[in-house]
Amino acid sequence: MLITLSITVGYELYNIFIYKKHEHLWMDMLFLGMVYMTSYYSLRQKEIYPIDEHQRKELLAFELEDPAELDKKKLISDEEFEIARQRLLLVMDTEKPYLDGELNLIRLAQLMQMSSHQLSYLINKGFNENFFSFINNYRVQRAKELLLSERNHKLNLLGIAYESGFNSKTSFNTIFKKSTHQTPSEFRKKSSDL
């Protein structure tokens, strides 16, 4: 950003004082403003940097922890483990948090009223998956239901993706194909042929 700013300002100063040409001054300044605003807002996205200070500290603590050490210690007792596992399944089936495209580990942990460490441990040990594959399995199942439903036959694939909790058609296609070994279009076509 600093390089772009320096080049643009230097170019404009050269045009104004040395070359004595003022033709594109406003267009260049508009371009500079657009580059600056795009850079600023892309860095302020909460998906990249959580806004909440508590979430930021929790993510940093989670990333700095040694995975081997995490495996050794039990974050949830054996008695509570199965209860928490069943509660997570119940929350996923009734409240359907996976339909929120901005769902992350911290939000789901808050919904479950446990720490993100405990939830990550629960998903890893209880379902042999990481957080993203756990959530994406639910989203793919929802997408399959929508693709098979006659009611939703008029929805295009982007609409199905959004209704299933995916943020983009690309991620929807990639994850769906990885899970089912066919694209959503192929899945819909095969199911309509039956």
GIMO-V30102 format. One line per field, one symbol per residue. ss: DSSP state (H for helix, E for strand, - for the rest). phi: phi as a letter, one per 20 degrees, with the letter a starting at -180 (. if undefined). psi: psi as a letter, one per 20 degrees, with the letter a starting at -180 (. if undefined). A space follows every 50 residues. Layout:
ss: ???
phi: ???
psi: ???
This chain:
ss: -HHHHHHHHHHHHHHHHH------HHHHHHHHHHHHHHHHHHH------- --HHHHHHHHHHHH--HHHHHH-----HHHHHHHHHHHHHHHHH--HHH- ----HHHHHHHH---HHHHHHHHHHHH---HHHHHHHHHHHHHHHHHH-- ------HHHHHHHH----HHHHHHHHHHHH---HHHHHHHHHH-
phi: .fffffffffffffffedelcdgdgffffffffffffffffffefffecg fffffffffffffeffffffffeeecfgfefffffffffffffeelfffe fdfcgffffffelbffffffffffeeclcegfffffffffffffgffeff fdfeffffffgffeoeebfffgfffffffdmbfgffffffffff
psi: ghgggggggggghghghgilpjgjghghhggggggggggghhhjpihgop gphggghggghghiqphhhhhhqpipqhghghghghhgggghhgiliiio ijprhgghghhilrrhgggggggghhilrrgghgghggggggggghhhph hjhiprhgggghiijqiqhghggghghhgikqrhgggggghhh.
